[in-house]
Amino acid sequence: MSGVTDALLAIASAAGAGRVDDALSRLEQLRERHLGAACALARKEAKGALSEQIRMQFDDLGALVRALGVLREVSPRTLDVSAAAGELLSSRIVTAALNEAGIQSEWVDARRAIITNGDHTRALPLAAETDAALRASVLSVIDAGRVPVLGGFVGSTVDGHTTTLGRGGSDYSGAIVGAGIGAREIQIWTDVDGMLTADPRVISSARLVPQLSFSEAAELAYFGAKVLHPSTILPAVERNIPVRILNSRKADGTGTMITAEPPPNSMPLTALACKRDVTVVDITSSRMLMAYGFLRRVFEVFERYTTAVDVVTTSEVTVSVTVDDRRHLEAIVEALSEFSQVTVDHEMALLCAVGDRLRNEPAIAARAVGVLEEVPLRMISQAASRRNITVILRQVDLPHAMNRLHDEFFG
């Protein structure tokens, strides 16, 4: 069912723009695709009921499309209703496939299992409410000897409005459920062997990382490693539950285990991560020199436009920050220009080296920067945790710099 969520969002957008016939036509194609999968996977006695559930879901989506065509507006709440349908449908089909394979399973509506705040399209789970909902909806199925199946990425508010956790949020859902039911281990099955020492699209010789710490995994996820959603491991950290990443196409693989403590005798660095399409914003003002309140004004602007900052460096009169969300960049620059000079550099990249040993062995950081001596570096940063050293460089220099670092520490 690859691409279904994107297709549903595009359908909602088309309907909101008044192209109702186009939206309904594309919706019908999705309906037939899901009905075809249901017929191929469901038992004869279950096929009718499953097909009817799918038809009802698409009937509701059709009514939503027509309403959007009248309103000519697609709100975040409506986007969540549209986007959630894909996971709700596919999880029903997976339930039928498991039952067909002789595994007694039961579909659980994710909206009754994960309770969130009302921040539509990027909702946050409410811990106490979700734990109670999981006990009622998921543990009861397990206690009955059946396998609960629920779609990821989907939840609902306390008063029942459908929400989503943001793109890539299915892994996050898995961790929320695993933590909420007190699982011994949370497993994320994906299309790679586990966490790798670098992005394999840049480093063809990237190797599997067999074990790393929660802190290292969080740094790698935040700074661009695509295997994990950045929020995925937070519920596991809070409950100290190991997380294992495995390849669904290699069921006998060992994968990567993420635990509270780093493995003994670990490598100097654990892995590298990178982000492309980074923008650097330089904010310069002589009034910053020996003045208080300047940084507050700077970051209030980014807060006002709900834009996250990845890396920050400062000098006497300049603050440099990186962002990868450019939706409000023009307005941010205009607001900052009211009290400072602002310059913007596009087509930059972030390269991050992560390892717990960086905290106690400063020579590793020096070695990493030394390897990049011939690469023009725009910014260098090491956070207080000292588990990572991050450099900002031109995007065109990223492959060379990443290869140099990987050869030095993993070659």
Long-range contacts (C-beta under 8 A, 24 or more apart in sequence): 1-33, 1-34, 1-37, 1-86, 1-89, 1-90, 1-93, 4-30, 4-33, 4-86, 4-89, 4-90, 5-83, 5-86, 5-87, 5-153, 5-167, 8-61, 8-82, 8-83, 8-85, 8-86, 9-79, 9-82, 9-83, 11-61, 11-65, 11-82, 12-64, 12-65, 12-68, 12-74, 12-78, 12-79, 12-82, 13-74, 15-64, 15-65, 15-66, 15-68, 15-69, 15-74, 16-68, 16-69, 16-71, 16-72, 16-73, 16-74, 17-72, 18-69, 18-72, 19-69, 20-65, 20-66, 20-68, 20-69, 23-65, 23-68, 23-69, 24-62, 24-65, 24-66, 27-58, 27-61, 27-62, 27-65, 30-58, 31-55, 31-58, 34-58, 34-89, 34-90, 34-93, 37-93, 38-93, 38-96, 41-93, 41-96, 41-97, 41-100, 42-93, 42-96, 42-97, 42-100, 43-96, 43-99, 43-100, 46-96, 46-99, 46-100, 47-96, 50-92, 50-93, 50-96, 53-92, 54-89, 54-92, 57-85, 57-88, 57-89, 61-85, 75-120, 76-120, 76-121, 77-120, 77-161, 77-162, 79-120, 79-121, 79-164, 80-120, 80-121, 80-123, 80-161, 80-162, 80-163, 80-164, 81-162, 83-121, 83-153, 83-164, 84-110, 84-111, 84-151, 84-153, 84-154, 84-162, 84-163, 84-164, 86-151, 87-151, 87-152, 87-153, 87-154, 87-170, 88-151, 88-154, 90-151, 91-149, 91-150, 91-151, 94-149, 95-149, 98-147, 98-149, 103-147, 104-145, 104-146, 104-147, 105-146, 105-147, 105-148, 105-149, 106-141, 106-144, 106-146, 106-147, 106-148, 106-149, 107-149, 107-150, 108-137, 108-138, 108-141, 108-148, 108-149, 108-150, 109-137, 109-150, 110-150, 110-151, 110-152, 110-154, 110-155, 110-173, 111-154, 111-155, 111-156, 111-160, 111-162, 112-136, 112-137, 112-156, 113-137, 113-138, 113-150, 113-155, 113-177, 114-154, 114-155, 114-156, 114-165, 114-173, 114-176, 114-177, 115-155, 115-156, 115-157, 115-158, 116-155, 116-156, 116-157, 116-163, 116-165, 117-157, 117-163, 118-157, 118-161, 118-163, 119-163, 120-161, 120-163, 120-164, 121-164, 121-166, 122-164, 122-165, 122-166, 123-155, 123-157, 123-163, 123-164, 123-165, 123-166, 124-165, 125-155, 125-165, 125-176, 126-158, 129-158, 130-155, 130-176, 130-180, 131-180, 134-177, 134-180, 134-181, 135-180, 135-181, 138-177, 138-180, 138-181, 139-181, 142-181, 150-177, 165-231, 166-229, 168-229, 169-229, 169-231, 170-229, 171-228, 171-229, 171-232, 172-229, 172-231, 172-232, 172-235, 174-232, 175-232, 175-233, 175-234, 175-235, 175-236, 175-243, 176-235, 178-235, 178-236, 178-241, 179-235, 179-236, 179-238, 179-239, 179-241, 180-235, 182-239, 182-241, 183-241, 184-241, 184-242, 185-241, 185-242, 185-243, 185-244, 186-236, 186-241, 186-242, 186-243, 186-244, 187-243, 187-244, 187-245, 187-246, 188-227, 188-228, 188-232, 188-243, 188-244, 188-245, 188-246, 189-246, 189-247, 189-248, 190-227, 190-245, 190-246, 190-247, 190-248, 191-247, 191-248, 191-249, 192-227, 192-245, 192-247, 193-247, 193-250, 193-253, 193-255, 193-256, 194-227, 194-245, 194-246, 194-247, 194-253, 194-254, 194-255, 194-256, 195-220, 195-225, 195-227, 195-228, 195-245, 195-256, 195-258, 195-271, 196-227, 196-271, 197-270, 197-271, 197-272, 197-406, 197-410, 198-271, 198-272, 198-273, 198-274, 198-402, 198-406, 198-410, 199-224, 199-225, 199-226, 199-272, 199-273, 199-274, 199-402, 202-274, 202-398, 202-399, 202-402, 202-403, 203-272, 203-402, 203-403, 203-406, 205-406, 205-410, 205-411, 206-406, 206-410, 207-410, 208-256, 209-256, 209-270, 209-271, 210-254, 210-256, 210-257, 210-263, 211-256, 211-257, 211-258, 211-259, 211-262, 211-263, 212-256, 212-258, 212-262, 212-263, 212-266, 212-270, 212-271, 213-258, 213-259, 213-260, 213-261, 213-262, 213-356, 214-243, 214-258, 214-259, 214-260, 215-356, 215-385, 215-387, 216-262, 216-270, 216-271, 216-354, 216-355, 216-356, 216-387, 217-243, 217-258, 219-273, 219-352, 219-354, 219-385, 219-387, 219-388, 220-270, 220-271, 220-273, 220-352, 220-354, 222-310, 223-273, 223-274, 223-275, 223-310, 223-350, 223-352, 223-354, 223-388, 223-390, 224-273, 224-274, 224-275, 224-350, 224-352, 225-271, 225-273, 233-258, 262-356, 266-355, 266-356, 266-357, 267-355, 267-357, 267-409, 267-410, 268-355, 268-357, 268-361, 268-364, 268-367, 268-409, 269-353, 269-354, 269-355, 269-357, 269-358, 269-364, 269-368, 269-409, 269-410, 270-354, 270-355, 270-356, 271-354, 271-355, 272-351, 272-352, 272-353, 272-354, 272-402, 272-405, 272-406, 273-351, 273-352, 273-354, 274-349, 274-350, 274-351, 274-352, 274-398, 274-402, 275-310, 275-324, 275-349, 275-350, 276-349, 276-395, 276-398, 277-324, 277-347, 277-349, 277-395, 278-310, 278-322, 278-323, 278-324, 278-348, 278-349, 278-350, 278-392, 278-395, 279-322, 279-323, 279-324, 279-326, 279-329, 279-344, 279-345, 279-346, 279-348, 280-320, 280-321, 280-322, 280-344, 280-345, 280-348, 280-378, 280-379, 280-392, 281-320, 281-321, 281-322, 281-323, 281-329, 281-332, 281-333, 281-336, 281-342, 281-343, 281-344, 282-318, 282-319, 282-320, 282-342, 282-343, 282-344, 282-345, 283-318, 283-319, 283-320, 283-321, 283-336, 283-340, 283-341, 283-342, 284-317, 284-318, 284-319, 284-340, 284-341, 284-342, 284-343, 285-317, 285-339, 285-340, 285-341, 286-317, 287-339, 287-340, 288-316, 288-317, 288-318, 288-319, 288-340, 289-316, 289-317, 294-319, 295-319, 297-339, 298-336, 298-340, 301-332, 301-335, 301-336, 302-332, 304-335, 305-331, 305-332, 305-335, 307-332, 310-350, 311-350, 311-379, 311-381, 311-390, 311-392, 312-381, 313-379, 313-380, 313-381, 320-379, 322-348, 322-350, 322-379, 322-392, 345-378, 347-394, 347-395, 347-396, 348-378, 348-392, 348-393, 348-394, 348-395, 349-392, 349-393, 349-394, 349-395, 349-397, 349-398, 350-390, 350-391, 350-392, 351-390, 351-391, 351-392, 351-393, 351-398, 351-401, 351-402, 351-405, 352-388, 352-389, 352-390, 352-391, 353-388, 353-389, 353-390, 353-405, 353-409, 354-387, 354-388, 355-387, 355-388, 356-387, 358-382, 358-386, 358-387, 358-388, 358-389, 359-385, 359-386, 359-387, 365-389, 367-408, 368-405, 368-408, 368-409, 371-404, 371-405, 371-408, 372-401, 372-404, 372-405, 375-400, 375-401, 375-404
